[in-house]
């Protein structure tokens, strides 16, 4: 297959109506666009939808079967088979704005490999509400031109660039060796955080490209998802601890952005482990913080000084250990 400008990966589950609508929203990208549909366990008529779409648009759509796969394995498989210069992940419940997609394709045509990352806006929508939330970066990023980390704006601790806003240069991801475990479904954190340490040049296109429709879950499903998410988030936090480079002297703004991301993730992970209600997950939380302290004591101390994280850990066994360790440290410093 001829090389494309943009490869879009769609991890497909048993959501045939969403898959069709998602794919149809991308077709305006033309033959310079490649759509990769990775089957991670579709059932019933969803498989027929994949076959129909592939047969109808053979020059644009390619399909890969992974019946027992996950979103993580789908991303890695799609990245290996992608022929596009740039790479984007889109979930089946998302839709791409055709006019903004046309601007993206035009920009990629004019500026091939001039930047490592293209950033667009994301839109959150609810089926039963008319209001929409636009996630944009107008205050933090320079618009309509290539820029580096020296011009990267200030993000508040709770703000970050969403996965749905990210379009990465494919070869950058391959050269850096991006790895997402095959059994990980909560891929957003890894995908939107790890590659940022390899990015050197960026471009912000102020257009609402990716529209996500939010569906409410019943309370029991939400509870099960939350517990499963807590365990996966703990693994993700450990992976970020091992792989993130937070002390690059040449890019202080990048260090600050990645540190804020890691701080947010560790806080969210600790909260999820507590809210799961399982004592064994609280033990795992304490183990994570002990491991963090052993690996990088200064980073652990810096994170632990945050009021939110201090409140989360204050009543835990690790929180008590931390207080004792800090007290011993102060007493040692006061000795003549």
N, C-alpha and C positions, 0 to 999 in steps of 0.2 A: 504493500500500500504506500502511495506517495506521502511524503512528509507534510504534515498539517501545521497550521499556526497554533491551534489550541485544542487540547484533549480535555474532554469533560468526563469524569468518571461518575457513574450513577450506581451505588450499591443497591441491588434490587431484592426486596423481600416480597411477601405475599400482599402486595398493594397495587394490583394491576391497573386500577383507574388512575392512581397517582403516577405510575410509571408512564402511561400514555400521555397524560397532560404535561408531565415534566419534559418528556422528550419533544413533544410538539412545540413547546415554548422555545426550544433551542434551534430548531431547524432553519430558522431565518439566518443563522450564522453561515450557511452555505457550505460549499465543498472544502473550504479551508478549515472547517471545524470537524473534529472527530468526537463521536459520542461512544463511550465504552460502557456497556451494560454488563455488570458482573452479577450473575445469579448466585445469591447466597442463601438459597432455600425457598424459592418461589413455589407455590402450590396451585393446584386447580388450574384456572384459566390464565393465571399470571404468566406461566411459561409460554402459552400460545401467543400472548401479547408480545413477549420478547422476540419470538420467532417471526411474527408478522412484521414488527418494526424493522428487524434486521433485513428481511427479504425486500421490504418496500424501499429502504434507503441503504443499499449495500455499499455505496461510496462514502457514507457518513457514519453508519452505525456498525459496531463490532460487539459480539457477545462472547462472554466467557462463563462457563459453568463452574460453580463452587457450591454444591448443594449443602455442605456442612460448614461453609465459611462464615465469616463475620465481617463487619465493616472494616476492621483492621486488615484482615487478609485481602479484602476487596481492594483497598487502597494500594497495598503493596503489589498485588497482581496487576492492577490497572497501570501503575507507574512503570512497571517493567514492559508492558505491551504498548504503551503510549508512543505515538509518532509525532505528537504535537510539540512545538517549541516551548509552549507553556502548558500548565496543568492545573486543573480545578476540580474540586469534589463538590457534587451537588446531590443532596438526598432526594428521594422520589417525591416527597411532599412539597418540594420547592418548585418555583417557576422563575424563569429568567425573563426580564423585560426585553422585548425584541429591539426596541430603539436603542437602549443602552448596550445591548449585545452587539449591535451593528457598530456602535462607537468603539467598543472594545476590539472588535475584529479589525477595524480600520486603523486603530492605534497600533496594534500588534504588527500589522502589515508595514506600517511606516517606521516602526522602531524595533525591529527584530533584534532581540538579545541586547538591547541598550540598557535594560534594567533587569534585576533579579526577581522583582515582585511588583505586580500590579494590584492596587487596592481600590475596591469599589464599595459603595454603600450597600447595606442590607436592610430589608424591611420585614417586620414581624406583623402578621395579620391573624385575626381570629374570625372563624366563620360566622359567628353570631354577633359580631360587633363591626361597626363601620370604621372605628378608629384604627390607625396604623402607627406603629412605632418605627421611625427611620433611624437606623444606626449609622451615623456619618462621622467623619473625622475632619470637619472643616476648620475646627479650632486648633487641631494638633498638627496637621500636615499641609505642606505646600501643594497647591492644586495645579494640574495640567502641565507639569514639568518633571524632569528627572531630578532627584535629590538623594543625598546620602545621609548617614547618621548624624553628621555635624549640623544638619538642618532639621533633624527630627524633633518634633514638638514635645511638649510635656503632657503625658497622660496621667490622669488621676489614678490612684491605686486601684480603684474598682473598674477602670476602663482599660480596654485592650482591643486589638484588631481581631474581629471574629473570623472563624474559619470560612464562613459564607462570603466574606469580603476578600479572601485571599486567592490570588492567582500567581503561582510560583513558576519560575523558569525550570523546566523539567530536568535539564542536565545538571543544574545546581543540586536538586534533590538527590539525583543518582550519584553524583560525585561525592557528596557529603555523606552518603550512606544512611539516608532516613530509614528508620526501622520502627514499625508499629506491630506489636505482637499479634499473632493470628487470632487469639481469643479475646482481644480487646474490642468492645463495641463503642465505648465512650472515647472516640478518636479525636474529638474536637480540641481538647487541651493539648495533646501531643502535636497535632497537625498545625495548630495556630501558634505554637510556642517554639518548638525545637528548630524549625527552619529559619526563624528570625535571627539566630546567631550566625547563619551563613549568608544572609542577605547583605549586600553592600550598596546597591542602587535600587531605589523605589520610584514608583509613579502613582500618584493618587488621581483617579478619575472620579469626579464628583457626580456620580450617577447611580440611581437605585437599581442595581442589576438583579440581585438575588432576593426573591420574595418567598418567605416561609410562612406556611399556614399552620398555626398552632392548634392542636386538637387536645381537648381535655381527656384525662384518663380517670377511670373509676378509682375510688380510694384504695381498694385492695391491690390493684395493679400498680398504682403509684407507690404504695408501701414496698411491694416486692422489688420494683425498679430502684427505689432509693437504697435498699439494703445491698442489692447487687452492684449498684453504682458506687457505693461506699468502698467496697472491696477493690473494685477496679480503680477508683480514684487513688486509693492508697498505693497501688502498684505504679500508677502513672506518676504520682509525686516522687516515688523512689527512683523511677527512670529519669525524671527531670533532675533530681539531685545528682545522679551519676553522670549525666550527659551535658547539662548546661554549663557554659563557660560564662561566669559572672564577673570575672576580674580582668578583662581585656583592657589594658591601659590606653590603647589607641581609640577606643570607642566608649567613652564614659556614658553617653546618652543611651547607647544600646545596653550597657550594664544596668543602668537604672530601670529601663523598661523591662528587661528580663527579670531583674530582682523583684519588681512590683508584681509581675506575673507569678513568679514562684511564691511570693508571700501570699497572694490571693489564693493560690491553689492549695497551699498548706493549711490555710485557715479554713477554707471550704471543706477540705478533706477531713480535718479534725472535727468539724461540726457534723458532717455526715456520719462519721464513725460513732459519735455520741448519740445522734438522733436515731440511729438504727436500732437502739435498745438492746443490742447484744453485748454482753460483757466481754466476749472474746474479741470483738472489734475494738473495744476500748483498750484492751491489752495491746492489740496491734498498733493502735495510735501511739501509745507510750513507747512501743518498740521503735516506731519510725523516728520519733523525736530523739531517743537515745542514740539511734544510728546516725542521725543528722549531727548530733553533738560530737560523736566520735570522728566523723568524717571531716567536719568543718566547724570547729567550736565558735569561731568568730561569726560565721554566718548564722549559726544557731542562736547566739546571743543577740544578734541584730534582729532576727525574726521574733525572738521571744520578748523583745522590748516593745513590740507593737501591742497597744491596749487590747485589741480584739483577741489576738492570739493568747495574750497573758490571761485574759478572762476565760478563754476556752480551757486552758491547761491548769488554771489555778486550783481546781479541786481534784485533779487527777493525781495518781501516784507519781507520775513524772513531774507534775507541777510541784509536789512536795519535795521531790528529790532535787529539782532545780533550785528551789529556795535554799535548801541545805547546802548545795554546792556553791551557790553564790555567797552565802554567809561565810562558809569556810574560806572562800577566795578573799573576801574582804578582810577577814581576821588575819590571814597570811600576809596581806599587803601592809597591815598596820604594825606588824612585828618589827622591832628595831633591827 
